Amino acid sequence: MKNKWLMPHPATMFMLLTMAVVFLSWIFDIYGLKVTLPQTGEDIRVQSLLSPEGIRWWLRNAIKNFTGFAPLGMVIVAMFGLGVAQHSGFIDVCIRIGVGNRQEKKKIILLVITLGLLSNVIGDGGYIILLPIAAMLFQWVGLNPLAGIVTAYVSVACGYSANVILSTVDPLLAHTTQEAALTLPNYQGNTEPLCNYFFMSASTVVVAAVIYWVTMRYLLPTMGKYEGDIKVEAYRPLSRKERRALVISIIVACAYVALILWLTFSSYGILRGVNGGLMHSPFIAGILFLLSLGAGITGMAYGFSSGRYRTDNDVIEGLAQPMKLLGVYFVIAFFAAQMFACFEYSHLDKCLAIMGAELLSSFEPSPLMALVLFILFTATIDLIIVSATAKWSFMAFIFVPMFIQMGVSPDVTQCAFRIGDSASNAITPFLFYMPLVLTYMRQYDRQLTYASLLKYTWRYSLSILAAWTLFFVVWYLLKLPMGM
């Protein structure tokens, strides 16, 4: 697949973005750009990265920026478990018995989309775990594995808020929404974590339908057939030894899941929080590690029972296998980490977002038109500030009181925010997991860059934003409850 979009290597792209942030921080610092945080009244001014203090900050923190890069540790830990599961042959045998020799392409596409939409239950784990598995599933049924990565990626990124299960971000957003609403003296309402549950559950079907349509209509025809070096093995029935090993590994996996559930929900409950709940509990905080550990243990059980593993050296080889892929990821992540850290230090993100929010709040359209404009504004700001909680921590204090005075309840405002916050995730270069996505894709095609990914994802973002916004407008006009 030839890449006609001329772009540098992803690592070079992040380095150039860092240089752009440095330059903009210098310009805006000269002009004294500053804003006021609505929740605290604190003045925030752009800090130049070319000032003596900015240069000293970078020299002191360059290594820390990399080692403290949020996805880095999560990716490495998750890869350990996935590496053993794949190296032992467990993932391969699961695909062979699950898919078999059937070319059920539509079912595989729907499965990947569904898993991507539901993955926000485990936070950002979908970016790490689902994308390589989706590539293998797509290639197994004769589809382009790069299409599997893109489909899984947009499902995780653009559908981040749509779920039929309460995710970790729901209570965090609801808490901020309630605090922002209480800044109005006469407000008496209460915003709960399930305040958007009805709408977001129904949105799962809408977002899934849009992703499936774009995949079938545009992505698969555009990508065509994969002609790279990575080939899938021809189907062969499971041998007696493989079936026995699969049964043993499944029994081990079930025992592991039962143990985790007992440690979480029993009276013993050491994986619950100090208050007995799941929020901020060891179970939620360590969910990715628990999944990786479970995958590793299951892979070991399969490897030893099938004869693939004989000593601990074989297990270590499985643990080390993903590090070959992560070598490229480390290079990209280093430059990405510097860019994210410089952007945060300069305060450019907050200044631009708050200035835009204040400009939007100065208009006086009808409530519904204001909500639609708010969705579009959030989708735009999401291109530079991807974290939902980071954006909402200051945007809520501007827009929640404003919409309350227009007669719009806080749960509706929060719902509109979550639409815009999710739809444009797939096209921003500032997504924390963008280096990993590009690394996965370059495993199949070394010529792929961010521009290549953007070429495939922009239709998803625009289609989801348009369909989801229209669905929100219909829901609002019908006066249906957003949640409990």
Buried (B, 14 or more C-beta within 10 A) or exposed (E): BEBEEEBEBBBEBBBEBBEEBBEBBBEBBEEEBBBEBBBEEEEBBBBBBEEEEBEEBBEEBEEEBBEEBEBBEBBBBBBBBBBBBBBBBBBBBBBBEEBEEEEEBEEBBBBBBBBBBBBBBBBBBBBBBBBBBBBBBBBBBEBBBBBBBBBBBBBBBBBBBBBBEBBBBBBBBBBBBBBBBBBBEEBEBEBBBBBBBBBBBBBBEBBBEBBBBBBEEBBBEEBEEBEBEEEBEEEEEBEEEBBEBBEBBBEBBEEBEEEBEBBBEEEEBEBBBEEEEBBBBBBBBBBBBBBBBBBBBBBBBBBBBBEBBEEEEBBEBBBEBBBEBBEBBBBBBBBBBBBBBBBBBBBBBBBBBBEBBEEBBEEEEEEBEBBBBBBBBBBBBBBBBBBBEBBBBBBBBBBBBBBBEBEBBBBBBBBBBBBBBBBBBBBBBBBBBBBBBBBBBBBBBEEBBBBBBBBBBEBBBBBBBEBBBEBBBEBBEEEEBBBE
